[in-house]
Amino acid sequence: MTAKERFLEIYNEKITREGADKLLDFLLNGSDFFTAPASTRYHGAYEGGLVEHSRNVYDCLRDMMERLKERYGMEYPDESIDIAGLLHDICKVNFYKTSYRNVKDETGRWQSVPYYTIEDTLPYGHGEKSAYIVSAYMRLTRDEAFAIRYHMGFSGT
């Protein structure tokens, strides 16, 4: 199963609140979410890296929350965990652009190679921008907005 297929399976099964369908329509038809990289040079710096990274963070968050529940009795609604995990980096849609630079290959010949640059048309902070975009389609709880806004300091992703 591809990262996109898994994302869609989770999203369609688990995120059911009002507006979720409109957000998914935006991701599928109004954005590059499923083809965008997750960064310019580091994790997921390749086509489809953003959806793969989002799915990986979702899996890690699910695992972590299960352990916190077992160990400390901490509980959050499943849909809140799903939203925070899958949509924490939605700020990166329509954010990266492919550019080209010349680099010598192993034979010394110049080759035009692609790389990603940033074209930010909505200059909010990383987490704030994700919460803002999601909130345009569906209402977030305070805990969901907090988790999305502050994931950078907590998880380092």
Accessible surface in RSA format (square Angstrom, percent):
REM  Atomic radii and reference values for relative SASA: ProtOr
REM  Chains: A
REM  Algorithm: Lee & Richards
REM  Probe-radius: 1.40
REM  Slices: 20
REM RES _ NUM      All-atoms   Total-Side   Main-Chain    Non-polar    All polar
REM                ABS   REL    ABS   REL    ABS   REL    ABS   REL    ABS   REL
RES MET A   1   152.65  79.1  70.74  46.8  81.91 195.0  77.88  66.2  74.77  99.1
RES THR A   2    80.70  57.4  72.22  73.2   8.47  20.2  77.90 104.6   2.79   4.2
RES ALA A   3    16.65  15.3  10.04  15.5   6.60  15.0  10.04  14.1   6.60  17.5
RES LYS A   4    86.28  42.1  85.09  52.2   1.19   2.8  36.48  32.8  49.80  53.0
RES GLU A   5    91.13  52.3  85.47  64.7   5.66  13.5  34.45  66.6  56.68  46.3
RES ARG A   6    78.41  32.9  78.41  40.0   0.00   0.0  18.19  24.9  60.22  36.5
RES PHE A   7     0.00   0.0   0.00   0.0   0.00   0.0   0.00   0.0   0.00   0.0
RES LEU A   8    36.99  20.6  36.89  26.4   0.10   0.3  36.99  26.0   0.00   0.0
RES GLU A   9    64.29  36.9  54.55  41.3   9.74  23.2  23.65  45.7  40.64  33.2
RES ILE A  10     0.57   0.3   0.11   0.1   0.46   1.1   0.57   0.4   0.00   0.0
RES TYR A  11     3.18   1.5   3.18   1.8   0.00   0.0   3.18   2.4   0.00   0.0
RES ASN A  12    93.45  64.4  68.52  66.2  24.92  60.0  27.50  66.2  65.95  63.7
RES GLU A  13   116.98  67.2  87.82  66.4  29.16  69.4  40.22  77.8  76.77  62.7
RES LYS A  14    77.89  38.0  66.29  40.7  11.60  27.6  30.62  27.6  47.27  50.4
RES ILE A  15     6.46   3.7   0.00   0.0   6.46  15.6   0.00   0.0   6.46  17.5
RES THR A  16   105.03  74.7  74.55  75.6  30.48  72.6  55.23  74.2  49.80  75.3
RES ARG A  17    55.08  23.1  42.83  21.8  12.25  29.2  34.23  46.8  20.85  12.6
RES GLU A  18   164.70  94.6 142.98 108.2  21.72  51.7  66.32 128.3  98.38  80.3
RES GLY A  19     7.44   9.2   0.00   N/A   7.44   9.2   4.31  11.8   3.13   7.0
RES ALA A  20     5.18   4.8   5.07   7.8   0.11   0.3   5.07   7.1   0.11   0.3
RES ASP A  21    98.53  69.0  84.73  84.3  13.80  32.6  47.07 110.8  51.47  51.3
RES LYS A  22   133.29  65.0 129.05  79.2   4.24  10.1  89.76  80.8  43.52  46.4
RES LEU A  23     0.00   0.0   0.00   0.0   0.00   0.0   0.00   0.0   0.00   0.0
RES LEU A  24    18.69  10.4  18.69  13.4   0.00   0.0  18.69  13.1   0.00   0.0
RES ASP A  25    78.66  55.1  75.61  75.3   3.05   7.2  20.10  47.3  58.56  58.4
RES PHE A  26    42.77  21.4  37.51  23.2   5.26  13.7  42.58  25.8   0.20   0.6
RES LEU A  27     0.68   0.4   0.00   0.0   0.68   1.7   0.00   0.0   0.68   1.8
RES LEU A  28    71.72  39.9  47.11  33.7  24.61  61.9  47.30  33.2  24.42  65.7
RES ASN A  29   114.24  78.8  76.32  73.8  37.92  91.3  30.58  73.6  83.66  80.9
RES GLY A  30    41.66  51.4   0.00   N/A  41.66  51.4  27.68  76.0  13.98  31.3
RES SER A  31    24.06  20.3   0.00   0.0  24.06  55.4   4.86  10.4  19.20  26.9
RES ASP A  32    39.24  27.5  32.97  32.8   6.26  14.8  27.97  65.8  11.26  11.2
RES PHE A  33     0.17   0.1   0.17   0.1   0.00   0.0   0.17   0.1   0.00   0.0
RES PHE A  34    22.70  11.4  11.50   7.1  11.19  29.1  11.50   7.0  11.19  32.0
RES THR A  35    73.55  52.3  69.01  70.0   4.54  10.8  56.00  75.2  17.55  26.5
RES ALA A  36     3.20   2.9   0.00   0.0   3.20   7.3   3.20   4.5   0.00   0.0
RES PRO A  37     4.98   3.6   4.98   4.5   0.00   0.0   4.98   4.1   0.00   0.0
RES ALA A  38     0.00   0.0   0.00   0.0   0.00   0.0   0.00   0.0   0.00   0.0
RES SER A  39    11.65   9.8  11.43  15.2   0.22   0.5  11.65  24.8   0.00   0.0
RES THR A  40    42.25  30.0  30.07  30.5  12.18  29.0   9.91  13.3  32.33  48.9
RES ARG A  41   173.24  72.7 145.29  74.1  27.95  66.6  60.22  82.3 113.02  68.5
RES TYR A  42   152.52  71.2 132.63  75.5  19.89  51.8 116.59  87.6  35.93  44.3
RES HIS A  43    77.80  42.5  64.59  44.9  13.21  33.8  64.26  66.2  13.55  15.8
RES GLY A  44    12.25  15.1   0.00   N/A  12.25  15.1   2.73   7.5   9.52  21.3
RES ALA A  45    31.63  29.1  11.50  17.8  20.13  45.8  11.50  16.2  20.13  53.3
RES TYR A  46   103.61  48.4 100.06  56.9   3.55   9.2  89.73  67.4  13.88  17.1
RES GLU A  47   127.46  73.2 107.48  81.3  19.99  47.6  29.23  56.5  98.23  80.2
RES GLY A  48    15.80  19.5   0.00   N/A  15.80  19.5  13.43  36.9   2.37   5.3
RES GLY A  49     0.43   0.5   0.00   N/A   0.43   0.5   0.00   0.0   0.43   1.0
RES LEU A  50     0.00   0.0   0.00   0.0   0.00   0.0   0.00   0.0   0.00   0.0
RES VAL A  51     3.37   2.2   3.37   3.0   0.00   0.0   3.37   2.9   0.00   0.0
RES GLU A  52    60.11  34.5  60.11  45.5   0.00   0.0   5.66  11.0  54.44  44.5
RES HIS A  53    18.01   9.8  14.90  10.4   3.11   7.9   7.85   8.1  10.16  11.8
RES SER A  54     0.19   0.2   0.19   0.3   0.00   0.0   0.00   0.0   0.19   0.3
RES ARG A  55    47.30  19.9  47.30  24.1   0.00   0.0   4.72   6.5  42.58  25.8
RES ASN A  56    60.93  42.0  59.27  57.3   1.66   4.0  20.40  49.1  40.53  39.2
RES VAL A  57    24.51  16.1  23.21  21.0   1.30   3.1  24.41  21.2   0.10   0.3
RES TYR A  58     7.14   3.3   7.14   4.1   0.00   0.0   2.75   2.1   4.40   5.4
RES ASP A  59    60.83  42.6  53.71  53.5   7.12  16.8  27.58  64.9  33.25  33.2
RES CYS A  60    86.77  65.6  79.37  88.5   7.39  17.4  29.83  75.6  56.94  61.4
RES LEU A  61    36.92  20.6  33.59  24.0   3.33   8.4  36.49  25.6   0.43   1.2
RES ARG A  62    54.14  22.7  50.12  25.5   4.02   9.6  27.80  38.0  26.34  16.0
RES ASP A  63    77.93  54.6  71.69  71.4   6.24  14.8  24.33  57.3  53.60  53.5
RES MET A  64    45.09  23.4  45.07  29.8   0.02   0.1  23.66  20.1  21.43  28.4
RES MET A  65    20.60  10.7  18.33  12.1   2.26   5.4  10.40   8.8  10.19  13.5
RES GLU A  66    86.74  49.8  84.39  63.8   2.35   5.6  36.86  71.3  49.88  40.7
RES ARG A  67   132.50  55.6 130.77  66.7   1.72   4.1  63.32  86.5  69.18  41.9
RES LEU A  68    44.13  24.6  43.99  31.5   0.14   0.3  44.13  31.0   0.00   0.0
RES LYS A  69    93.34  45.5  86.94  53.3   6.40  15.2  39.44  35.5  53.90  57.4
RES GLU A  70   131.14  75.3  93.12  70.4  38.02  90.5  43.99  85.1  87.15  71.2
RES ARG A  71   183.40  77.0 151.19  77.1  32.21  76.7  41.52  56.7 141.88  86.0
RES TYR A  72   141.44  66.0 107.53  61.2  33.92  88.3  85.73  64.4  55.71  68.7
RES GLY A  73    55.33  68.2   0.00   N/A  55.33  68.2  30.08  82.6  25.24  56.5
RES MET A  74    77.74  40.3  70.59  46.7   7.15  17.0  60.99  51.9  16.75  22.2
RES GLU A  75   120.09  68.9  92.25  69.8  27.85  66.3  23.23  44.9  96.87  79.1
RES TYR A  76    90.35  42.2  74.62  42.5  15.73  40.9  38.48  28.9  51.87  63.9
RES PRO A  77    90.07  65.6  77.80  70.9  12.27  44.6  89.57  74.0   0.50   3.1
RES ASP A  78    90.06  63.1  83.86  83.5   6.21  14.7  19.64  46.2  70.43  70.2
RES GLU A  79    37.40  21.5  34.28  25.9   3.11   7.4  16.92  32.7  20.48  16.7
RES SER A  80    10.77   9.1   9.38  12.5   1.39   3.2   6.25  13.3   4.51   6.3
RES ILE A  81    13.92   7.9  11.88   8.8   2.04   4.9  13.92  10.0   0.00   0.0
RES ASP A  82     0.87   0.6   0.87   0.9   0.00   0.0   0.00   0.0   0.87   0.9
RES ILE A  83     0.00   0.0   0.00   0.0   0.00   0.0   0.00   0.0   0.00   0.0
RES ALA A  84     9.05   8.3   6.64  10.2   2.41   5.5   6.64   9.4   2.41   6.4
RES GLY A  85     0.15   0.2   0.00   N/A   0.15   0.2   0.15   0.4   0.00   0.0
RES LEU A  86     0.14   0.1   0.00   0.0   0.14   0.4   0.00   0.0   0.14   0.4
RES LEU A  87     0.02   0.0   0.00   0.0   0.02   0.1   0.02   0.0   0.00   0.0
RES HIS A  88     2.65   1.4   2.65   1.8   0.00   0.0   2.65   2.7   0.00   0.0
RES ASP A  89     0.07   0.1   0.00   0.0   0.07   0.2   0.00   0.0   0.07   0.1
RES ILE A  90     0.19   0.1   0.00   0.0   0.19   0.5   0.00   0.0   0.19   0.5
RES CYS A  91     4.48   3.4   3.59   4.0   0.89   2.1   0.47   1.2   4.01   4.3
RES LYS A  92    15.02   7.3  15.02   9.2   0.00   0.0   7.70   6.9   7.32   7.8
RES VAL A  93    10.03   6.6   3.91   3.5   6.12  14.8   3.91   3.4   6.12  16.6
RES ASN A  94    59.67  41.2  52.60  50.8   7.07  17.0  23.27  56.0  36.41  35.2
RES PHE A  95    32.10  16.1  31.21  19.3   0.89   2.3  32.10  19.5   0.00   0.0
RES TYR A  96    16.56   7.7   8.14   4.6   8.42  21.9   0.47   0.4  16.09  19.8
RES LYS A  97    81.21  39.6  78.57  48.2   2.64   6.3  49.73  44.8  31.49  33.5
RES THR A  98    75.97  54.0  47.27  47.9  28.70  68.4  26.62  35.8  49.35  74.6
RES SER A  99    37.21  31.4  33.22  44.3   3.98   9.2   9.80  20.9  27.41  38.4
RES TYR A 100   135.71  63.4 112.08  63.8  23.62  61.5  74.48  56.0  61.23  75.5
RES ARG A 101   126.79  53.2 118.03  60.2   8.76  20.9  48.13  65.8  78.66  47.7
RES ASN A 102   102.83  70.9  82.41  79.6  20.42  49.2  10.90  26.2  91.94  88.9
RES VAL A 103    62.67  41.2  59.99  54.3   2.68   6.5  62.24  54.1   0.43   1.2
RES LYS A 104   115.26  56.2  96.65  59.3  18.61  44.3  40.50  36.5  74.76  79.6
RES ASP A 105    42.19  29.6  25.09  25.0  17.11  40.5  22.20  52.2  20.00  19.9
RES GLU A 106   170.23  97.7 123.80  93.7  46.43 110.5  71.50 138.3  98.73  80.6
RES THR A 107    94.83  67.4  58.25  59.1  36.58  87.2  67.14  90.2  27.69  41.9
RES GLY A 108    40.46  49.9   0.00   N/A  40.46  49.9  24.65  67.6  15.82  35.4
RES ARG A 109   168.03  70.6 163.18  83.2   4.85  11.6  47.34  64.7 120.69  73.1
RES TRP A 110   158.95  63.8 135.36  65.5  23.59  55.4 114.23  60.9  44.72  72.6
RES GLN A 111    79.80  44.6  75.80  55.4   4.00   9.5  20.42  43.5  59.38  45.0
RES SER A 112    74.40  62.9  47.12  62.9  27.28  62.8  35.45  75.5  38.95  54.6
RES VAL A 113    49.47  32.6  49.47  44.8   0.00   0.0  49.47  43.0   0.00   0.0
RES PRO A 114    84.93  61.9  68.27  62.2  16.66  60.5  68.34  56.4  16.59 103.1
RES TYR A 115    66.62  31.1  59.61  33.9   7.01  18.2  34.71  26.1  31.91  39.3
RES TYR A 116    46.07  21.5  39.60  22.5   6.47  16.8  22.90  17.2  23.17  28.6
RES THR A 117    46.76  33.3  42.68  43.3   4.08   9.7  36.64  49.2  10.11  15.3
RES ILE A 118    99.85  56.8  70.20  52.3  29.66  71.5  70.20  50.5  29.66  80.5
RES GLU A 119    89.16  51.2  84.79  64.1   4.37  10.4  31.46  60.8  57.71  47.1
RES ASP A 120    61.06  42.8  32.16  32.0  28.90  68.3  15.20  35.8  45.86  45.7
RES THR A 121   113.38  80.6  80.84  81.9  32.54  77.5  61.87  83.1  51.51  77.9
RES LEU A 122    54.43  30.3  54.43  38.9   0.00   0.0  54.43  38.2   0.00   0.0
RES PRO A 123   113.40  82.6  87.25  79.5  26.16  95.1  89.20  73.6  24.21 150.4
RES TYR A 124   103.73  48.4  85.86  48.9  17.87  46.5  57.71  43.4  46.02  56.7
RES GLY A 125    40.88  50.4   0.00   N/A  40.88  50.4  30.05  82.5  10.82  24.2
RES HIS A 126    53.24  29.1  39.39  27.4  13.86  35.4  26.88  27.7  26.36  30.7
RES GLY A 127     3.03   3.7   0.00   N/A   3.03   3.7   0.00   0.0   3.03   6.8
RES GLU A 128    66.35  38.1  62.82  47.5   3.52   8.4  32.50  62.9  33.85  27.6
RES LYS A 129    13.04   6.4  13.04   8.0   0.00   0.0   9.15   8.2   3.89   4.1
RES SER A 130     0.00   0.0   0.00   0.0   0.00   0.0   0.00   0.0   0.00   0.0
RES ALA A 131     9.76   9.0   9.42  14.5   0.34   0.8   9.75  13.7   0.01   0.0
RES TYR A 132   109.44  51.1 101.81  57.9   7.63  19.9  63.00  47.3  46.44  57.2
RES ILE A 133    21.26  12.1  19.59  14.6   1.67   4.0  21.26  15.3   0.00   0.0
RES VAL A 134     0.00   0.0   0.00   0.0   0.00   0.0   0.00   0.0   0.00   0.0
RES SER A 135    61.57  52.0  39.46  52.7  22.11  50.9  27.81  59.2  33.76  47.3
RES ALA A 136    76.83  70.6  34.18  52.7  42.65  97.0  46.25  65.1  30.58  81.0
RES TYR A 137    68.76  32.1  51.82  29.5  16.95  44.1  31.98  24.0  36.78  45.3
RES MET A 138     6.01   3.1   0.00   0.0   6.01  14.3   5.94   5.0   0.07   0.1
RES ARG A 139   205.73  86.4 192.15  98.0  13.58  32.3  73.69 100.7 132.04  80.0
RES LEU A 140    22.31  12.4   3.21   2.3  19.10  48.0   3.53   2.5  18.78  50.5
RES THR A 141    66.47  47.3  58.07  58.9   8.41  20.0  65.07  87.4   1.40   2.1
RES ARG A 142   219.98  92.4 207.33 105.7  12.65  30.1  87.02 118.9 132.96  80.6
RES ASP A 143    83.28  58.3  77.83  77.5   5.46  12.9  14.42  33.9  68.86  68.7
RES GLU A 144     2.03   1.2   0.14   0.1   1.90   4.5   2.03   3.9   0.00   0.0
RES ALA A 145    25.70  23.6  25.70  39.7   0.00   0.0  25.70  36.2   0.00   0.0
RES PHE A 146   128.80  64.4 125.85  77.9   2.95   7.7 128.24  77.8   0.55   1.6
RES ALA A 147    42.92  39.5  30.89  47.7  12.02  27.4  38.47  54.2   4.45  11.8
RES ILE A 148     0.16   0.1   0.00   0.0   0.16   0.4   0.16   0.1   0.00   0.0
RES ARG A 149    89.12  37.4  80.52  41.0   8.60  20.5  12.72  17.4  76.40  46.3
RES TYR A 150   103.78  48.5  99.55  56.6   4.23  11.0  72.28  54.3  31.49  38.8
RES HIS A 151    16.36   8.9  13.38   9.3   2.98   7.6  16.36  16.9   0.00   0.0
RES MET A 152    91.94  47.6  83.03  54.9   8.91  21.2  82.82  70.4   9.12  12.1
RES GLY A 153    78.86  97.2   0.00   N/A  78.86  97.2  43.99 120.7  34.87  78.1
RES PHE A 154   150.14  75.1 119.06  73.7  31.09  80.9 124.50  75.5  25.64  73.4
RES SER A 155    55.13  46.6  24.46  32.6  30.66  70.6  31.71  67.5  23.41  32.8
RES GLY A 156    66.35  81.8   0.00   N/A  66.35  81.8  31.43  86.3  34.92  78.2
RES THR A 157    38.52  27.4  31.62  32.1   6.90  16.4  38.45  51.6   0.07   0.1
END  Absolute sums over single chains surface
CHAIN  1 A     9426.3       7576.4       1849.9       4919.8       4506.4
END  Absolute sums over all chains
TOTAL          9426.3       7576.4       1849.9       4919.8       4506.4
